[in-house]
Amino acid sequence: MRKFENGTIGIDHGDVVLFSDFEDDGQMWRGEGPRQSRAAVVFAQSYTKPPHVQVSISMWDISNNTNIRADVQAEKITETGFDIVFRTWADTQVARVRVAWTSFGELSHDDGWELY
């Protein structure tokens, strides 16, 4: 469990369309084997420490002709942003994906200054 040190907590959120590969027969739709798509997210305001970030698939359009394989994660989390990473593998065909995200963390406040 993470304990926040101050009373100023920030929550930010959003949705990101990672790709729409069915439109141009992109690698997620027509490819095979390990594939990934990555998108950088910038927070509306910087946190004082890297926040907790939660991601989830909020929309996917996927073929039912193959097995459905998907992994979505937040990586490279910093005070100012993070990367959303979607992965699939084998013969899975993914037409498009949207990912929702929420961040929770400490924000700076007037009483947070240091003397030295």
Long-range contacts (C-beta under 8 A, 24 or more apart in sequence): 2-52, 4-105, 4-106, 5-106, 6-106, 6-107, 6-109, 6-111, 6-112, 7-109, 8-106, 8-107, 8-108, 8-109, 8-112, 9-104, 9-105, 9-106, 9-107, 10-45, 10-47, 10-51, 10-103, 10-104, 10-105, 10-106, 10-107, 11-102, 11-103, 11-104, 12-43, 12-44, 12-45, 12-51, 12-102, 12-103, 13-100, 13-101, 13-102, 13-103, 14-41, 14-100, 14-101, 15-58, 15-98, 15-99, 15-100, 15-101, 16-41, 16-84, 16-98, 16-99, 16-101, 17-96, 17-97, 17-98, 18-84, 18-86, 18-96, 18-97, 18-98, 18-99, 19-86, 19-94, 19-96, 19-97, 20-95, 20-96, 21-94, 21-95, 21-96, 22-61, 22-95, 22-96, 28-88, 28-93, 28-94, 28-95, 28-97, 29-93, 29-94, 29-95, 30-93, 32-90, 32-91, 33-89, 33-90, 34-87, 34-88, 34-89, 35-87, 35-88, 35-89, 36-85, 36-86, 36-87, 36-88, 37-85, 37-86, 37-97, 38-83, 38-84, 38-85, 38-86, 39-83, 39-84, 39-99, 40-81, 40-82, 40-83, 41-81, 41-82, 41-83, 41-84, 41-101, 42-80, 42-81, 43-79, 43-80, 43-81, 43-103, 45-107, 46-79, 46-80, 47-79, 47-80, 47-103, 47-105, 47-106, 47-107, 48-79, 48-105, 48-106, 48-107, 48-108, 48-112, 49-79, 49-105, 49-106, 50-77, 50-78, 50-79, 50-105, 51-77, 51-79, 51-103, 51-104, 51-105, 51-106, 52-103, 52-104, 52-105, 53-77, 53-82, 53-101, 53-102, 53-103, 54-101, 54-102, 54-103, 54-104, 55-84, 55-99, 55-100, 55-101, 56-99, 56-100, 56-101, 57-86, 57-97, 57-98, 57-99, 57-100, 58-98, 58-99, 58-100, 59-96, 59-97, 59-98, 60-94, 60-96, 60-97, 60-98, 61-94, 61-95, 61-96, 61-97, 62-92, 62-93, 62-94, 62-95, 63-92, 63-93, 63-94, 63-95, 65-93, 66-90, 66-91, 66-92, 66-93, 67-91, 67-92, 68-92, 70-94, 70-97, 72-97, 72-99, 74-101
